[in-house]
Amino acid sequence: MPTESGASEPHNTATTEPGLPARGWMLDEFARGDVFFASPATQWRSKASLGALSAIEPVSVSVIQSLFDEARQRGLTDPVMFGLVPFDTSKPASLTIPLSYECAGVPDNDTAMRSLDSDHTAKPQIVGRTPVPPPEIYGDMVRKALTLFAEGDLKKVVLSRAMDIDLDQPPHYPQLLQDLLRRNAHGYTFALPIWGDGGTSLASGVMVGASPELLVRREGDRIFINPLAGSIGRNSNPDTDAALKAGLAHSEKDLREHAYVVNDIVRILHEYCDELDVPPGPSVIGTDTLWHLSTFITGQLRDPGVTALQLSCALHPTPAICGQPTGKAFEHIRQLEPFDREYFAGLVGWQRANGDGEWALTLRCAMHTEPTRLRVYAGAGTVAGSDPDSEIAETATKMETFIRALG
């Protein structure tokens, strides 16, 4: 059943024109329980003090329908649900329908930079780092996976690790989110509440990050999907960086890893789509720290009643964040990883009652449940021929995207 928090009086949703550039990022006075989600074109914001409906249950059609029904009963004319779906979808998702929200376009580069430069709040200092597990143990996990490949049990498995970061003061969210937005302008930046167990109306934490990877966007019966798999760290020297980009585009190991992901997604999409447009090969896209192999897929749904989240759950977990074959990889992840991924490598996004929405993979992120400690996550795809030291370095580079913004 939905739980209500914040204001007791109904609020109509308040929107601004998403096609127009905003005056800045909508990040003022961000507090736990608030919602912020930004795609390359649109930003969303709500404040917990204005009230919200929430649910902390495994994602299902009935749970989502119940949330939207309650929102309509409260008089909301265009309710929007924001959510965190865990890597293991049998576990509770954290879902929110704000009683009031704002939606706008993203600011242009000059406006965004002025907004960032105007915040002179001192960043927290990092006073401790605790790897979970230690890098050498993660390397042993990769070596165990290589043995499984040799036995013919697996083609790919994505193994992750975490870092507990201790700060000298709580993170300043407006500054943290703007830094993430600057580093990943073409991605999906978010800070969404994790609701407490047992129907509590208080948020127990925040999942915050800047994912480079769209899983599903739905606009009517049209869908857009952008899997990433295969990556390499960037270099500050332009010539070296260009060589790394060119090398990734021709890397047999990375192209094989990418093909596992695309082929599996296309196989599932054929069950839902009459029409698919799949490029013959990947392109290379970049964040501030990594080059990625990317394939942008579009399609038309056979049944326009299939929502963005339903299609996302049908695709999840993809080989990009789990492995191939997916079922075997999922079981080996549970055996090899010494911690619960929780919302890391799950789904983060939003959806309207009509099923339109955007769901990204919850990557380049951290869970914030204690005042001055965050758990930062990263994973890397391991295939036959992978090198444990390279996988350690790749996960360290991915975590650094978040850690640099933090302190």
GUMI-137004 format. One record per residue (C-alpha): residue in three letters; x, y, z; chain. Coordinates in steps of 0.25 Angstrom, whole numbers. Layout:
BEGIN
<'ala' <X Y Z> 'A'>
...
END
This chain:
BEGIN
<'met' <0 0 0> 'A'>
<'pro' <5 14 -3> 'A'>
<'thr' <10 22 9> 'A'>
<'glu' <8 37 10> 'A'>
<'ser' <19 47 15> 'A'>
<'gly' <20 62 16> 'A'>
<'ala' <8 71 14> 'A'>
<'ser' <-6 66 17> 'A'>
<'glu' <-13 75 7> 'A'>
<'pro' <-14 71 -8> 'A'>
<'his' <-5 79 -18> 'A'>
<'asn' <-6 80 -33> 'A'>
<'thr' <7 76 -40> 'A'>
<'ala' <14 89 -45> 'A'>
<'thr' <21 88 -58> 'A'>
<'thr' <29 97 -66> 'A'>
<'glu' <32 96 -81> 'A'>
<'pro' <42 85 -83> 'A'>
<'gly' <46 89 -97> 'A'>
<'leu' <52 102 -92> 'A'>
<'pro' <65 104 -85> 'A'>
<'ala' <64 106 -70> 'A'>
<'arg' <70 117 -63> 'A'>
<'gly' <79 107 -56> 'A'>
<'trp' <79 94 -49> 'A'>
<'met' <67 92 -40> 'A'>
<'leu' <75 88 -28> 'A'>
<'asp' <73 99 -17> 'A'>
<'glu' <71 94 -3> 'A'>
<'phe' <72 79 -7> 'A'>
<'ala' <68 70 5> 'A'>
<'arg' <67 56 8> 'A'>
<'gly' <53 51 2> 'A'>
<'asp' <54 61 -10> 'A'>
<'val' <55 56 -24> 'A'>
<'phe' <64 61 -35> 'A'>
<'phe' <66 54 -48> 'A'>
<'ala' <72 60 -61> 'A'>
<'ser' <73 54 -75> 'A'>
<'pro' <81 60 -86> 'A'>
<'ala' <69 69 -89> 'A'>
<'thr' <60 70 -77> 'A'>
<'gln' <61 72 -62> 'A'>
<'trp' <51 68 -51> 'A'>
<'arg' <50 73 -37> 'A'>
<'ser' <41 71 -25> 'A'>
<'lys' <42 75 -10> 'A'>
<'ala' <38 65 1> 'A'>
<'ser' <33 76 9> 'A'>
<'leu' <21 77 -1> 'A'>
<'gly' <17 63 1> 'A'>
<'ala' <19 50 -6> 'A'>
<'leu' <13 36 -8> 'A'>
<'ser' <23 25 -7> 'A'>
<'ala' <24 10 -7> 'A'>
<'ile' <35 0 -3> 'A'>
<'glu' <31 -13 -9> 'A'>
<'pro' <36 -22 -21> 'A'>
<'val' <32 -15 -34> 'A'>
<'ser' <19 -20 -40> 'A'>
<'val' <8 -16 -48> 'A'>
<'ser' <-2 -16 -36> 'A'>
<'val' <8 -8 -27> 'A'>
<'ile' <10 3 -38> 'A'>
<'gln' <-5 3 -41> 'A'>
<'ser' <-8 5 -27> 'A'>
<'leu' <1 17 -26> 'A'>
<'phe' <-5 24 -38> 'A'>
<'asp' <-19 21 -33> 'A'>
<'glu' <-16 28 -20> 'A'>
<'ala' <-10 40 -27> 'A'>
<'arg' <-22 41 -36> 'A'>
<'gln' <-31 40 -23> 'A'>
<'arg' <-22 52 -18> 'A'>
<'gly' <-26 60 -30> 'A'>
<'leu' <-13 60 -37> 'A'>
<'thr' <-15 63 -52> 'A'>
<'asp' <-2 58 -57> 'A'>
<'pro' <5 49 -46> 'A'>
<'val' <19 44 -49> 'A'>
<'met' <26 33 -42> 'A'>
<'phe' <41 33 -39> 'A'>
<'gly' <47 20 -35> 'A'>
<'leu' <59 11 -31> 'A'>
<'val' <58 -3 -35> 'A'>
<'pro' <69 -12 -29> 'A'>
<'phe' <78 -21 -37> 'A'>
<'asp' <71 -33 -31> 'A'>
<'thr' <56 -29 -35> 'A'>
<'ser' <50 -39 -25> 'A'>
<'lys' <55 -29 -14> 'A'>
<'pro' <47 -16 -11> 'A'>
<'ala' <48 -5 -20> 'A'>
<'ser' <47 10 -15> 'A'>
<'leu' <36 17 -22> 'A'>
<'thr' <31 32 -21> 'A'>
<'ile' <20 40 -26> 'A'>
<'pro' <22 54 -22> 'A'>
<'leu' <9 62 -19> 'A'>
<'ser' <16 74 -26> 'A'>
<'tyr' <28 74 -36> 'A'>
<'glu' <35 83 -46> 'A'>
<'cys' <39 79 -60> 'A'>
<'ala' <48 88 -69> 'A'>
<'gly' <58 87 -80> 'A'>
<'val' <73 87 -76> 'A'>
<'pro' <81 100 -75> 'A'>
<'asp' <90 103 -87> 'A'>
<'asn' <105 101 -84> 'A'>
<'asp' <108 116 -80> 'A'>
<'thr' <96 116 -71> 'A'>
<'ala' <100 103 -65> 'A'>
<'met' <115 107 -62> 'A'>
<'arg' <110 121 -56> 'A'>
<'ser' <101 113 -47> 'A'>
<'leu' <113 104 -43> 'A'>
<'asp' <122 115 -41> 'A'>
<'ser' <113 122 -32> 'A'>
<'asp' <113 111 -21> 'A'>
<'his' <125 114 -13> 'A'>
<'thr' <122 104 -2> 'A'>
<'ala' <134 97 2> 'A'>
<'lys' <134 82 -2> 'A'>
<'pro' <135 71 9> 'A'>
<'gln' <149 65 11> 'A'>
<'ile' <150 50 9> 'A'>
<'val' <156 45 22> 'A'>
<'gly' <155 30 20> 'A'>
<'arg' <153 19 9> 'A'>
<'thr' <150 5 11> 'A'>
<'pro' <150 -4 -1> 'A'>
<'val' <139 -15 -1> 'A'>
<'pro' <145 -25 -4> 'A'>
<'pro' <160 -21 -4> 'A'>
<'pro' <166 -20 -19> 'A'>
<'glu' <173 -33 -17> 'A'>
<'ile' <161 -41 -13> 'A'>
<'tyr' <153 -34 -25> 'A'>
<'gly' <165 -39 -34> 'A'>
<'asp' <163 -53 -29> 'A'>
<'met' <148 -52 -32> 'A'>
<'val' <152 -49 -47> 'A'>
<'arg' <161 -61 -47> 'A'>
<'lys' <150 -70 -42> 'A'>
<'ala' <142 -65 -53> 'A'>
<'leu' <153 -68 -63> 'A'>
<'thr' <152 -83 -58> 'A'>
<'leu' <137 -83 -61> 'A'>
<'phe' <139 -78 -75> 'A'>
<'ala' <150 -89 -77> 'A'>
<'glu' <140 -99 -72> 'A'>
<'gly' <129 -94 -83> 'A'>
<'asp' <119 -90 -72> 'A'>
<'leu' <120 -75 -76> 'A'>
<'lys' <123 -65 -87> 'A'>
<'lys' <123 -53 -78> 'A'>
<'val' <120 -48 -64> 'A'>
<'val' <120 -34 -58> 'A'>
<'leu' <127 -34 -45> 'A'>
<'ser' <126 -22 -36> 'A'>
<'arg' <132 -16 -24> 'A'>
<'ala' <130 -4 -15> 'A'>
<'met' <137 7 -7> 'A'>
<'asp' <132 12 7> 'A'>
<'ile' <136 27 7> 'A'>
<'asp' <136 35 20> 'A'>
<'leu' <135 50 20> 'A'>
<'asp' <138 61 30> 'A'>
<'gln' <124 66 28> 'A'>
<'pro' <111 62 21> 'A'>
<'pro' <111 64 5> 'A'>
<'his' <105 77 0> 'A'>
<'tyr' <96 72 -10> 'A'>
<'pro' <94 84 -19> 'A'>
<'gln' <109 85 -21> 'A'>
<'leu' <111 69 -23> 'A'>
<'leu' <100 68 -33> 'A'>
<'gln' <104 80 -41> 'A'>
<'asp' <118 74 -41> 'A'>
<'leu' <113 61 -46> 'A'>
<'leu' <104 68 -57> 'A'>
<'arg' <117 75 -62> 'A'>
<'arg' <125 62 -63> 'A'>
<'asn' <113 54 -70> 'A'>
<'ala' <105 65 -78> 'A'>
<'his' <99 54 -87> 'A'>
<'gly' <96 44 -76> 'A'>
<'tyr' <85 42 -66> 'A'>
<'thr' <88 49 -52> 'A'>
<'phe' <79 46 -40> 'A'>
<'ala' <77 47 -25> 'A'>
<'leu' <65 39 -21> 'A'>
<'pro' <60 35 -8> 'A'>
<'ile' <61 21 -2> 'A'>
<'trp' <49 19 7> 'A'>
<'gly' <49 12 20> 'A'>
<'asp' <44 -2 22> 'A'>
<'gly' <31 -5 29> 'A'>
<'gly' <23 6 22> 'A'>
<'thr' <31 18 29> 'A'>
<'ser' <28 31 23> 'A'>
<'leu' <43 36 25> 'A'>
<'ala' <54 34 15> 'A'>
<'ser' <65 25 20> 'A'>
<'gly' <75 29 10> 'A'>
<'val' <78 35 -4> 'A'>
<'met' <83 28 -16> 'A'>
<'val' <91 38 -24> 'A'>
<'gly' <99 37 -37> 'A'>
<'ala' <101 40 -51> 'A'>
<'ser' <98 28 -60> 'A'>
<'pro' <104 28 -75> 'A'>
<'glu' <94 17 -79> 'A'>
<'leu' <79 18 -84> 'A'>
<'leu' <72 5 -83> 'A'>
<'val' <58 9 -88> 'A'>
<'arg' <51 22 -92> 'A'>
<'arg' <37 21 -97> 'A'>
<'glu' <29 32 -104> 'A'>
<'gly' <16 26 -108> 'A'>
<'asp' <19 13 -116> 'A'>
<'arg' <33 17 -119> 'A'>
<'ile' <45 12 -111> 'A'>
<'phe' <59 16 -110> 'A'>
<'ile' <70 8 -104> 'A'>
<'asn' <85 10 -102> 'A'>
<'pro' <93 -1 -97> 'A'>
<'leu' <108 1 -93> 'A'>
<'ala' <118 -10 -92> 'A'>
<'gly' <133 -10 -94> 'A'>
<'ser' <141 2 -88> 'A'>
<'ile' <154 8 -86> 'A'>
<'gly' <160 19 -78> 'A'>
<'arg' <163 33 -84> 'A'>
<'asn' <176 41 -84> 'A'>
<'ser' <179 55 -83> 'A'>
<'asn' <188 55 -95> 'A'>
<'pro' <179 57 -107> 'A'>
<'asp' <188 48 -116> 'A'>
<'thr' <188 37 -106> 'A'>
<'asp' <173 39 -103> 'A'>
<'ala' <170 38 -118> 'A'>
<'ala' <178 25 -119> 'A'>
<'leu' <171 19 -107> 'A'>
<'lys' <157 22 -114> 'A'>
<'ala' <162 16 -127> 'A'>
<'gly' <167 4 -120> 'A'>
<'leu' <154 2 -113> 'A'>
<'ala' <147 2 -126> 'A'>
<'his' <155 -9 -131> 'A'>
<'ser' <157 -17 -118> 'A'>
<'glu' <153 -32 -121> 'A'>
<'lys' <150 -34 -106> 'A'>
<'asp' <142 -22 -104> 'A'>
<'leu' <134 -24 -117> 'A'>
<'arg' <131 -38 -113> 'A'>
<'glu' <126 -33 -99> 'A'>
<'his' <118 -22 -106> 'A'>
<'ala' <112 -32 -116> 'A'>
<'tyr' <107 -41 -104> 'A'>
<'val' <99 -29 -99> 'A'>
<'val' <93 -25 -112> 'A'>
<'asn' <89 -38 -117> 'A'>
<'asp' <82 -42 -104> 'A'>
<'ile' <74 -29 -104> 'A'>
<'val' <70 -30 -118> 'A'>
<'arg' <66 -44 -116> 'A'>
<'ile' <56 -39 -104> 'A'>
<'leu' <52 -27 -112> 'A'>
<'his' <47 -36 -124> 'A'>
<'glu' <36 -41 -114> 'A'>
<'tyr' <31 -27 -112> 'A'>
<'cys' <34 -20 -125> 'A'>
<'asp' <29 -21 -139> 'A'>
<'glu' <40 -11 -144> 'A'>
<'leu' <54 -10 -139> 'A'>
<'asp' <66 -1 -144> 'A'>
<'val' <79 -7 -140> 'A'>
<'pro' <92 -1 -145> 'A'>
<'pro' <102 -11 -151> 'A'>
<'gly' <112 -8 -141> 'A'>
<'pro' <115 1 -129> 'A'>
<'ser' <120 15 -128> 'A'>
<'val' <130 20 -117> 'A'>
<'ile' <124 31 -107> 'A'>
<'gly' <131 37 -96> 'A'>
<'thr' <129 42 -82> 'A'>
<'asp' <140 50 -74> 'A'>
<'thr' <148 38 -70> 'A'>
<'leu' <144 27 -80> 'A'>
<'trp' <141 23 -94> 'A'>
<'his' <130 13 -96> 'A'>
<'leu' <125 5 -108> 'A'>
<'ser' <110 9 -110> 'A'>
<'thr' <99 4 -119> 'A'>
<'phe' <86 13 -120> 'A'>
<'ile' <74 4 -123> 'A'>
<'thr' <60 9 -127> 'A'>
<'gly' <47 1 -129> 'A'>
<'gln' <32 1 -129> 'A'>
<'leu' <24 -6 -119> 'A'>
<'arg' <14 -17 -124> 'A'>
<'asp' <6 -14 -111> 'A'>
<'pro' <6 1 -107> 'A'>
<'gly' <1 -3 -94> 'A'>
<'val' <14 -8 -90> 'A'>
<'thr' <20 3 -81> 'A'>
<'ala' <35 7 -80> 'A'>
<'leu' <37 0 -67> 'A'>
<'gln' <30 -13 -72> 'A'>
<'leu' <40 -13 -84> 'A'>
<'ser' <52 -9 -75> 'A'>
<'cys' <49 -21 -65> 'A'>
<'ala' <47 -30 -77> 'A'>
<'leu' <61 -26 -81> 'A'>
<'his' <67 -26 -67> 'A'>
<'pro' <78 -30 -64> 'A'>
<'thr' <84 -29 -77> 'A'>
<'pro' <98 -35 -80> 'A'>
<'ala' <104 -21 -78> 'A'>
<'ile' <102 -22 -63> 'A'>
<'cys' <100 -37 -61> 'A'>
<'gly' <106 -46 -71> 'A'>
<'gln' <104 -56 -82> 'A'>
<'pro' <96 -66 -80> 'A'>
<'thr' <89 -56 -71> 'A'>
<'gly' <83 -67 -62> 'A'>
<'lys' <96 -74 -59> 'A'>
<'ala' <103 -61 -58> 'A'>
<'phe' <93 -56 -48> 'A'>
<'glu' <96 -68 -39> 'A'>
<'his' <111 -67 -40> 'A'>
<'ile' <110 -52 -36> 'A'>
<'arg' <102 -56 -23> 'A'>
<'gln' <113 -66 -20> 'A'>
<'leu' <125 -58 -23> 'A'>
<'glu' <122 -44 -19> 'A'>
<'pro' <123 -42 -3> 'A'>
<'phe' <112 -31 -2> 'A'>
<'asp' <98 -28 -7> 'A'>
<'arg' <97 -19 -19> 'A'>
<'glu' <84 -14 -14> 'A'>
<'tyr' <80 -2 -24> 'A'>
<'phe' <94 -2 -31> 'A'>
<'ala' <93 -8 -45> 'A'>
<'gly' <77 -7 -44> 'A'>
<'leu' <68 3 -50> 'A'>
<'val' <66 18 -48> 'A'>
<'gly' <56 27 -55> 'A'>
<'trp' <42 32 -56> 'A'>
<'gln' <29 29 -62> 'A'>
<'arg' <15 35 -65> 'A'>
<'ala' <2 28 -63> 'A'>
<'asn' <1 25 -78> 'A'>
<'gly' <14 17 -78> 'A'>
<'asp' <23 28 -84> 'A'>
<'gly' <37 30 -77> 'A'>
<'glu' <52 28 -76> 'A'>
<'trp' <59 17 -68> 'A'>
<'ala' <74 17 -67> 'A'>
<'leu' <84 7 -61> 'A'>
<'thr' <88 11 -47> 'A'>
<'leu' <103 13 -49> 'A'>
<'arg' <114 23 -45> 'A'>
<'cys' <106 24 -32> 'A'>
<'ala' <106 23 -17> 'A'>
<'met' <97 20 -6> 'A'>
<'his' <96 30 5> 'A'>
<'thr' <90 25 18> 'A'>
<'glu' <99 30 29> 'A'>
<'pro' <102 45 31> 'A'>
<'thr' <116 45 26> 'A'>
<'arg' <118 32 19> 'A'>
<'leu' <114 27 5> 'A'>
<'arg' <116 14 -2> 'A'>
<'val' <121 16 -16> 'A'>
<'tyr' <120 5 -26> 'A'>
<'ala' <126 0 -39> 'A'>
<'gly' <126 -12 -48> 'A'>
<'ala' <134 -18 -60> 'A'>
<'gly' <130 -28 -70> 'A'>
<'thr' <139 -40 -70> 'A'>
<'val' <141 -49 -82> 'A'>
<'ala' <151 -60 -86> 'A'>
<'gly' <164 -52 -88> 'A'>
<'ser' <161 -42 -77> 'A'>
<'asp' <172 -38 -68> 'A'>
<'pro' <170 -37 -53> 'A'>
<'asp' <179 -25 -52> 'A'>
<'ser' <171 -18 -63> 'A'>
<'glu' <158 -20 -57> 'A'>
<'ile' <163 -15 -44> 'A'>
<'ala' <168 -2 -51> 'A'>
<'glu' <154 -1 -59> 'A'>
<'thr' <146 -1 -46> 'A'>
<'ala' <155 9 -40> 'A'>
<'thr' <153 18 -51> 'A'>
<'lys' <138 17 -51> 'A'>
<'met' <138 20 -36> 'A'>
<'glu' <146 32 -38> 'A'>
<'thr' <136 39 -46> 'A'>
<'phe' <127 39 -34> 'A'>
<'ile' <138 41 -23> 'A'>
<'arg' <144 53 -30> 'A'>
<'ala' <131 60 -30> 'A'>
<'leu' <129 57 -15> 'A'>
<'gly' <141 62 -9> 'A'>
END
